Amino acid sequence: MRRLTHPQDTLAYANETVWTYARDPVTGRQVHQKRVPEPEYTLRCFVLARVVKQFHHHARFDPVGAALPAGELGRRTRAVLKRSPRARCDDADRIVLPGFANLREFSRAHEALLKREAGGAWQSYFQRGHWRMLFPFSRRSQEREARQMTTKPSRQCVTESSTFMAPLSLMSGVVRLGSAESGHSLVTNSINLNASGNSSDTSTTWIGLQV
């Protein structure tokens, strides 16, 4: 399975946050205020994470192929978005999107189409994996999950997850590009889908492992 590549396999547009966040340098408390003007495309970080996974797992771009009519392009886009983000299909079963080299090019040219077909903000809240956040995470279970990121093929490619982005307490959907152990830490590289005006920003996180 080909690893997800940044920025070619990511989107050219971002999920905007409703608020801007910062850390007060005097009190150390988190502060926020509404964005002005109010952004139009918000609260879809998990939606975008799912879209990236679906195109990575189920689509194939053909840069030399002839561009499709709008109707057929919409049909194929919807077909990709109906497939499971948790499963990968064989190369022969991938949906071909001619006229584009990668998802970055496709989403730049057809941003409105993808936003319309990807789904509403409610899908960021009603995720079947969110139930896990209701229960505490033991130190041992965190370490076990961290190690599986580097050993299981299903955990090594693009993954959507919840994270708290230090130093601010923000839960967000991210796409993990890869993970590797470094000494007594696990280093993960992820795409920040909430980057204002640009979904290509990446971040690196170090997770401490028991010795």
N, C-alpha and C positions, 0 to 999 in steps of 0.2 A: 504494500500500500504506500503510495507516494505521500510523503509528509507535506503538510500544509506549508506554503511559502508566503512570507510577507514581503511586499504588499500585494503580490499578484493574485493571491487567493482570498483577498479581503475586499470589503466594500469601499467605494469611493465617497460615501456619505456617512454621516454619523447619527447616532441617537443623541439628541440634545437633552441636557438636564434642565428641569424646570427652575431649579435654584442654582446659584453660584455658592460655593463653599470655601471657607478659609478658616485658619486657626488664628484666634486673637493673640497677638504677640505679648500682650500684657497679662491677660487672665489665663491663657492657654486653652480657653474653651472654644468649641466649634461654633462658628457663626455662619449665617446664610442669609441670602436675600434673593428675591425673585429677579429673573432675567428680564431686562427691558431692551428691546421689545420682546414679547413673549414668543418663544420658539414654537414652530409649527409641528415638529416631529419629535416627540418626547416619550419617555417611559417605555422604550422598546429595546432595551439592552439585551434581554433574553430572546426577543424576536430576531434581532440581528445575528446573535450567536447561532440560533437555529438555522437561519438562512445560509450562513457561511458553511455550516456543517452539511446542509443538504446539497449545496452546489459542489462541495468538495467530494462528497460521497457518491453523487448520482449524475453529475453533468460532465460533459466533455466539450471544450471549446475548440473550434476549428478556424484559425485566423485566415485561412486561404479560401474558405467556403463562401458562397454567395449569401448575402444577407437575406433573412427571411421577411416575408410580408408581416405587417403588424399583427394580424390575426393569428398566424401560425406561431409567431414569436411569443405571443401571450399564452397560447395553448401549451407550448413546451415549457414555458416558465412555470405555469400552474402545475404541470405534471411533475416537475422537479420538486416543487414545494409541497406536493401531496405525499411524497415519499418519506420514509422514516429517517430522522436525523441520527438514530441510534444504530442503523445498519448500513453496510456498504455493499453496493451492487458490483457485479462483475463488469469489466470494461465493455464487454459486448452489449450489456444492458443499459449503458449510460445514455442519457438524452443529449443529443448533439445540438450545440448552439453555434452555428457558423457565423463568420464575420467578426469574431472577437478572439483575442488571444487568451483572455483570462477573465475572472470575475470582476477584477478592478476595472477593466475596459468596459465590460458589459454594464456594470452598475453606474458607471459615469455616463454612458449613453442612454440608459433606460432607467434612471432613478425613479421616475414617477411610476413606471410599471411595477418595479420591485416593491416600492412602498405600498402600492395599492394591493398587491397580491399577497404580501407577507403576513398581513394580519394586524389586528389592533393591539393597543397597549395592554388590554386585559390579559393577553397571553403571557405577559411577563410576570403576572401575579399567580395565575393558575397553572403552575408547573407541577407535574406529578412528583418530582424530586424535592419539592419544597417542604414536604412533611418532615424531612429529616432535621430541619432547623428547629423543630419544636423540642428536641431532646438534646441533652448535653453531649459534648464530644470529649471522650477521655483522651488522655495523652497517648495511650497505646493505640487507640483506633486512629488517631491522627497520623501517627507514625506509619501504621500499616497502610493507610490510604496513600500517604506520601511515597512509600516504597513501590506501591503498585503502579504509580505514575511512570516509573522508569522500567518496570519489568513486564507489564502487560501490554501487548500491541494495541489493544482497544483503548488504553489510557494514554498512549504516546502521541496520537495525532490530535486533531482539533477536538476540544472538549468545552462544553459550557458549564460554568460553575458559579457558585456564589462566593464572594470574597469581601472582606473589609479592607478598603484601600487606605493604608496608613499614610499620613497621620490622622485622616478623617474617617469617621465611622459611617461608611457608605456601603450598602449592599448593592452589588452590581453583577450583571452577567458579563463574563469575559470569555475569550477564546484562547485556549492554551496552545502555544506553538510547539512546545517541547519541554522536557524535564530531564535533569541529570544530577547525579550525586556529586558533591564537591566537598571532600573532607567529611565533616559531621553535619552537613547541610544538604538540602535538596534545592537546587536552583531551577526555578520555573520561569519561562518566558511567555508572556501573555499579551494579547491585543486589547487595548482599551477602546471599547466601542462607544464610550461617552465623550471622546475627544471632540471638542467644539469645532465643527466644520471639517473635521478630518478624522476618519476612523482608523488611521494607520498608526497611531501612536502605540508603542509597546512599553511594557514594564517588566522588570525582573524582580522576583520575590525569592527570598531565602527562607526555607523552612528548617528549623533545627531538628536534628534526629538524635535519638538516644544512643549512647555509646556503651 
